[in-house]
Amino acid sequence: MRLGGSAPQGGVDVLIRDIPGRAQRTFGRGEVKAKLSAGKTRLDEFYQEGAAKIRIPESFDGSMEAVLINTSGGLTGGDRLQWAMTAEPGTALTVTTQACEKIYKSDSGPATIDSELRVGAGARLDWLPQETILFDDASLNRRLDVDLAETAEFLAVEAVLLGRKAMGEAVQRGQFRDRWRVRRQGTLLHAEDVRMTGDIENLVSQTAVLGGDVAFATLLYCGPRAEALMPKVREALGASAGGASEWNGKLVARVVAPDGYALRKSLIPALRVLRENENLPKVWHL
């Protein structure tokens, strides 16, 4: 369109064209590699790009903590985050997030979060992100790939909230796909796929799914203490709607709750057991 009609002598004729807009998309990639130095876990390699930022708080016990940050404040259709964490032999690395990851309504396909974890011989990596919050009509594809050495230990938790109950939010429709693959020396140790699509409100109301609850989490521990820890984890979960099983050197616990606060009240005692009473990252404190 032309603004101002014909330009007067010495004036400027401004022509503005209607150009179809293209929504800006978030991209971020962050990488951390931890090494053993003088008996302590220290930063070896560090990389961050786009919306993916990482902070390394000061530590005094020989381990290392990495806090992942998405500076975009949330994800929607077409946004992508990629994380790569490596614990070299003999190290102890804990990875968490600064805040809950929020997945907003999407009108252009799914957001994607891809995480690749590598744990060396005699090393331990604890993957402890805060909850993922799905809003109505959100769409998320999430992938977790883990490669463990023969003597490596691995602990992971992934928790999901379907809206924020305290804010009166509910998820009626949407799409959520979560894919885990954990291998030890190339051999598949644990695999699971969660797929929730379409009428999520009706799906989670079913007794065999969540029975009407809107908060759920999976805990996974892979290591030599799995069998010994199982009864302690069951005791820590108490009367919560959840359970734990152990086989082939891994422990899996599933927990459901009516809201995020109740979910954390169940998860935190279980996580403390699995971390042998080591302090959880400060961001996890209720």
C-alpha positions as CSV (number, residue, x, y, z in Angstrom):
1,M,0.0,0.0,0.0
2,R,1.0,3.6,-0.6
3,L,1.0,6.1,2.2
4,G,0.1,9.8,1.7
5,G,-0.9,9.6,-2.0
6,S,1.2,11.4,-4.5
7,A,4.3,13.1,-2.9
8,P,4.6,16.8,-3.2
9,Q,7.5,18.3,-5.0
10,G,10.6,17.6,-3.0
11,G,8.7,15.1,-0.8
12,V,9.1,11.4,-0.3
13,D,6.8,8.7,-1.8
14,V,6.7,5.8,0.7
15,L,5.7,2.4,-0.5
16,I,4.9,-0.3,2.0
17,R,4.3,-3.9,0.9
18,D,2.3,-6.5,2.8
19,I,4.9,-9.3,3.3
20,P,3.7,-12.4,5.0
21,G,5.3,-12.5,8.5
22,R,7.3,-15.5,9.8
23,A,7.2,-16.1,13.6
24,Q,10.5,-15.9,15.3
25,R,11.6,-19.3,16.8
26,T,13.7,-20.0,19.8
27,F,16.9,-22.1,19.4
28,G,19.5,-23.0,22.0
29,R,22.3,-25.4,22.5
30,G,24.4,-26.0,25.7
31,E,27.2,-28.4,26.4
32,V,29.2,-29.2,29.5
33,K,32.0,-31.7,30.0
34,A,33.3,-32.4,33.5
35,K,36.8,-33.8,34.2
36,L,38.5,-35.2,37.3
37,S,41.3,-32.9,38.5
38,A,43.2,-33.5,41.8
39,G,40.4,-35.7,43.0
40,K,37.7,-33.1,42.3
41,T,35.2,-32.7,39.5
42,R,36.1,-29.6,37.5
43,L,34.8,-28.0,34.3
44,D,36.6,-29.3,31.2
45,E,34.5,-28.0,28.2
46,F,31.7,-25.4,28.1
47,Y,29.6,-24.2,25.3
48,Q,26.3,-22.2,25.1
49,E,24.4,-20.8,22.1
50,G,21.2,-18.9,21.6
51,A,18.6,-19.2,24.4
52,A,20.5,-22.0,26.2
53,K,22.6,-20.7,29.1
54,I,24.4,-22.6,31.8
55,R,25.7,-21.6,35.2
56,I,28.1,-23.5,37.4
57,P,27.6,-22.7,41.1
58,E,30.6,-22.8,43.4
59,S,31.0,-26.2,45.0
60,F,33.0,-27.3,48.1
61,D,32.5,-31.1,48.2
62,G,34.4,-32.2,45.1
63,S,31.3,-32.6,42.9
64,M,30.0,-30.2,40.3
65,E,26.5,-28.8,39.5
66,A,25.3,-27.3,36.3
67,V,22.1,-25.2,36.1
68,L,20.4,-25.0,32.7
69,I,18.6,-21.9,31.7
70,N,16.2,-21.2,28.8
71,T,16.3,-17.4,28.5
72,S,13.3,-17.3,26.2
73,G,11.1,-18.1,29.2
74,G,9.2,-21.0,27.6
75,L,8.7,-22.9,24.4
76,T,6.1,-23.1,21.7
77,G,5.7,-24.7,18.3
78,G,9.0,-24.8,16.3
79,D,11.2,-23.9,19.2
80,R,14.3,-26.2,19.9
81,L,16.6,-26.8,22.8
82,Q,19.5,-29.1,22.8
83,W,21.6,-30.1,25.8
84,A,24.8,-32.3,25.9
85,M,26.3,-33.3,29.3
86,T,29.4,-35.5,29.8
87,A,30.7,-36.8,33.1
88,E,34.2,-38.1,32.4
89,P,35.6,-41.0,34.4
90,G,35.6,-40.6,38.1
91,T,33.5,-37.4,38.2
92,A,30.3,-36.5,39.9
93,L,28.0,-34.2,38.0
94,T,24.5,-33.0,38.9
95,V,22.4,-31.2,36.2
96,T,19.3,-29.2,37.1
97,T,17.3,-26.3,35.7
98,Q,16.8,-22.7,37.0
99,A,13.0,-23.0,36.6
100,C,10.2,-25.1,35.4
101,E,10.2,-25.4,31.6
102,K,6.9,-24.0,30.3
103,I,5.4,-25.3,27.0
104,Y,2.8,-22.9,25.7
105,K,0.0,-23.2,23.1
106,S,1.3,-24.1,19.7
107,D,-0.1,-23.4,16.3
108,S,2.9,-24.5,14.3
109,G,3.9,-28.0,15.3
110,P,5.8,-29.2,18.3
111,A,8.6,-27.7,20.4
112,T,11.5,-30.1,20.8
113,I,14.0,-30.7,23.6
114,D,16.8,-33.1,22.9
115,S,19.2,-34.1,25.7
116,E,22.3,-36.3,25.3
117,L,24.2,-37.6,28.4
118,R,27.5,-39.5,28.6
119,V,28.8,-41.0,31.8
120,G,32.3,-42.4,32.0
121,A,33.7,-45.3,34.1
122,G,33.2,-44.8,37.9
123,A,31.4,-41.5,37.2
124,R,27.9,-40.4,38.3
125,L,25.5,-38.1,36.6
126,D,22.3,-37.0,38.3
127,W,19.8,-35.5,35.8
128,L,17.4,-33.5,37.9
129,P,15.5,-30.9,35.9
130,Q,12.5,-29.1,37.5
131,E,9.0,-29.9,36.3
132,T,7.8,-29.4,32.7
133,I,4.5,-27.5,32.6
134,L,2.3,-28.1,29.7
135,F,-0.4,-25.6,28.9
136,D,-3.6,-26.1,27.0
137,D,-3.0,-26.9,23.3
138,A,0.8,-27.3,23.9
139,S,2.8,-29.6,21.8
140,L,6.2,-31.1,22.9
141,N,8.5,-33.8,21.6
142,R,11.2,-34.6,24.2
143,R,14.1,-37.0,23.8
144,L,16.6,-38.3,26.4
145,D,19.6,-40.4,25.2
146,V,22.0,-41.7,27.8
147,D,25.3,-43.7,27.3
148,L,26.8,-45.3,30.4
149,A,30.1,-46.9,30.9
150,E,30.2,-50.3,32.6
151,T,30.8,-48.9,36.1
152,A,28.9,-45.6,35.7
153,E,25.9,-44.5,37.9
154,F,22.9,-42.6,36.6
155,L,19.9,-41.0,38.3
156,A,17.2,-39.2,36.4
157,V,13.8,-37.6,37.2
158,E,11.4,-36.1,34.8
159,A,8.2,-34.5,36.1
160,V,5.3,-33.1,34.2
161,L,2.4,-30.8,35.2
162,L,-0.7,-30.5,33.1
163,G,-1.3,-26.8,33.8
164,R,-1.0,-25.1,37.1
165,K,-3.8,-26.1,39.3
166,A,-3.3,-23.2,41.8
167,M,-3.8,-20.8,38.9
168,G,-7.0,-22.5,37.8
169,E,-5.4,-23.8,34.6
170,A,-6.4,-27.1,32.9
171,V,-5.2,-28.9,29.8
172,Q,-8.0,-30.1,27.6
173,R,-6.1,-30.9,24.4
174,G,-2.5,-31.1,23.3
175,Q,0.4,-33.4,22.3
176,F,3.2,-34.7,24.5
177,R,5.8,-37.3,23.4
178,D,8.6,-38.4,25.6
179,R,11.3,-40.9,24.5
180,W,14.0,-42.3,26.7
181,R,16.9,-44.6,25.6
182,V,19.5,-45.6,28.2
183,R,22.4,-47.8,27.1
184,R,25.3,-49.3,29.0
185,Q,28.3,-49.9,26.8
186,G,26.0,-49.8,23.8
187,T,23.5,-52.4,25.1
188,L,20.0,-51.1,25.7
189,L,19.3,-51.0,29.4
190,H,16.1,-48.9,29.6
191,A,13.6,-47.7,27.0
192,E,10.3,-46.0,27.3
193,D,7.9,-43.9,25.2
194,V,5.1,-41.7,26.5
195,R,2.5,-40.5,24.0
196,M,-0.4,-38.3,24.9
197,T,-2.3,-36.7,22.1
198,G,-5.7,-35.1,21.3
199,D,-8.2,-35.2,24.1
200,I,-5.8,-35.2,27.1
201,E,-8.4,-34.2,29.6
202,N,-10.4,-37.4,28.9
203,L,-7.2,-39.5,28.7
204,V,-5.8,-38.6,32.1
205,S,-9.2,-39.1,33.7
206,Q,-9.0,-42.8,33.1
207,T,-8.1,-45.0,36.0
208,A,-5.4,-46.8,34.1
209,V,-3.7,-43.5,33.2
210,L,-3.7,-40.8,35.9
211,G,-7.1,-41.3,37.5
212,G,-7.8,-37.6,37.2
213,D,-4.5,-36.4,38.6
214,V,-2.6,-33.8,36.7
215,A,1.0,-34.2,38.0
216,F,3.2,-37.2,37.3
217,A,6.9,-38.2,37.3
218,T,9.3,-41.0,36.5
219,L,12.4,-41.7,38.6
220,L,15.2,-43.9,37.2
221,Y,18.4,-45.1,38.9
222,C,20.9,-47.3,37.1
223,G,23.8,-48.6,39.2
224,P,25.0,-51.3,41.6
225,R,22.8,-50.1,44.5
226,A,19.5,-50.5,42.8
227,E,18.3,-53.6,44.7
228,A,19.4,-52.3,48.1
229,L,17.7,-48.9,47.5
230,M,14.3,-50.2,46.3
231,P,12.7,-50.8,49.8
232,K,14.0,-47.4,51.0
233,V,12.5,-45.7,47.9
234,R,9.2,-47.4,48.5
235,E,9.3,-46.3,52.2
236,A,10.1,-42.7,51.1
237,L,7.2,-42.6,48.7
238,G,5.0,-43.7,51.5
239,A,1.2,-43.6,50.9
240,S,1.6,-41.5,47.7
241,A,0.1,-42.8,44.5
242,G,3.2,-44.4,43.1
243,G,5.4,-47.5,43.2
244,A,9.0,-48.7,42.5
245,S,10.4,-51.8,40.9
246,E,14.0,-53.1,40.4
247,W,15.5,-55.5,37.9
248,N,18.7,-55.9,35.8
249,G,20.6,-53.2,37.8
250,K,18.0,-50.4,37.5
251,L,15.3,-49.0,39.7
252,V,12.2,-47.3,38.2
253,A,9.6,-45.4,40.2
254,R,6.4,-43.8,39.0
255,V,4.6,-41.1,41.0
256,V,1.3,-39.3,40.4
257,A,-0.2,-36.5,42.4
258,P,-3.1,-34.0,42.2
259,D,-0.8,-31.0,41.8
260,G,2.9,-30.0,41.6
261,Y,3.3,-29.3,45.3
262,A,2.1,-32.7,46.3
263,L,4.3,-34.3,43.6
264,R,7.4,-32.6,45.0
265,K,6.5,-33.7,48.5
266,S,6.7,-37.3,47.3
267,L,9.7,-36.9,45.0
268,I,12.1,-35.0,47.3
269,P,12.3,-37.8,50.0
270,A,12.8,-40.4,47.2
271,L,15.5,-38.3,45.5
272,R,17.3,-37.9,48.8
273,V,17.4,-41.7,49.3
274,L,18.7,-42.2,45.8
275,R,21.4,-39.5,46.4
276,E,22.4,-41.1,49.7
277,N,21.2,-38.1,51.6
278,E,23.3,-35.6,49.6
279,N,21.7,-32.2,49.4
280,L,19.4,-31.6,46.4
281,P,20.1,-28.5,44.3
282,K,18.8,-25.4,46.0
283,V,16.2,-24.9,43.2
284,W,14.4,-28.0,44.4
285,H,13.7,-26.8,47.9
286,L,10.0,-26.4,48.7
